[in-house]
Amino acid sequence: MVKYAFIIGGTGQIGRALALRFRTAGWDVTVSHRGKRGVPAALAESGTKFVMLDRMQPGALLSALEHGADAVIDTIAYDETHADQLLAIQQKIGALAVMSSLSVYCDGQGRTLDEAGPDSFPMMPVPIPETHPTAPPGPATYSTRKVALEQKLLRNGKIPVTILRPGAIYGPGALHPREWWFVKRILDRRRQIPLAFGGQSRFTATSVANLAAMTLTALENPGTRILNAVDPDTPTVFERGVAIAAARPASSGSSRTAP
């Protein structure tokens, strides 16, 4: 029997990767969107269905899921309000996957990436396990709102709930390419690129392809859990710069990174 997935925020960077991955795996897929972005051609050609949805309209999400779904994936859930919306439809669906963020983690002094600065960057273990402490739930910051979202879903969900914590997301459909800082300097034919902290900083990244594959695996094996959803390797800033410089077109000129 063909399974059916409903994706909230389906035309964005994460949503389009999810829809294509699930379609390739044989699922029927509907993506919801507010009509503020054009529908990606690859999605239209994949057999994905589309529905206009403003989730903040009372009853809109429940109406869109009138006939239920095997799985709902929320790519844009942000706080407890969105948790309430998802809990209100759980009787209609088989399992739920929700995108959170690695920014929920805090160090021993309570510092998170929300407050990160030269003198206040959180010191985290390597690797960070899913059991590592998080910021407190609440409305104060992006991270605390994500924690509140997670906790409410895990506490009140009566169906399998998978919380996915990606890092810095990249891949097709990105509105702001994360490595443009390097690329622009290479295109400007700069021969050296200065890097703070000797280029040894690390910031865990997540490919949308990897995120989509992990989400599919989770929903084909439903359960209630928290999963760090990141790439297997975490290169330093210096290593990223070297890789980008090595991949530059020959016509872009000579450039190299330097600490």
HELIX and SHEET records of a PDB file:
HELIX    1   1 GLN A   13  THR A   24  1                                  12    
HELIX    2   2 ALA A   41  SER A   46  1                                   6    
HELIX    3   3 ALA A   60  ALA A   64  1                                   5    
HELIX    4   4 GLU A   80  ALA A   88  1                                   9    
HELIX    5   5 GLN A   90  LYS A   92  5                                   3    
HELIX    6   6 LEU A  102  VAL A  104  5                                   3    
HELIX    7   7 LEU A  113  GLU A  115  5                                   3    
HELIX    8   8 TYR A  142  ASN A  156  1                                  15    
HELIX    9   9 TRP A  180  LEU A  187  1                                   8    
HELIX   10  10 ALA A  196  GLY A  199  5                                   4    
HELIX   11  11 VAL A  208  GLU A  220  1                                  13    
HELIX   12  12 VAL A  237  ALA A  246  1                                  10    
HELIX   13  13 ALA A  250  SER A  252  5                                   3    
SHEET    1   A 7 LYS A  49  MET A  52  0                                        
SHEET    2   A 7 ASP A  28  HIS A  33  1                                        
SHEET    3   A 7 TYR A   4  ILE A   8  1                                        
SHEET    4   A 7 ALA A  69  ASP A  74  1                                        
SHEET    5   A 7 ILE A  93  MET A  99  1                                        
SHEET    6   A 7 VAL A 161  PRO A 166  1                                        
SHEET    7   A 7 ARG A 225  ALA A 229  1                                        
SHEET    1   B 2 ALA A 168  TYR A 170  0                                        
SHEET    2   B 2 ALA A 205  SER A 207  1                                        
SHEET    1   C 2 GLN A 192  PRO A 194  0                                        
SHEET    2   C 2 ARG A 256  ALA A 258  1                                        
END                                                                             
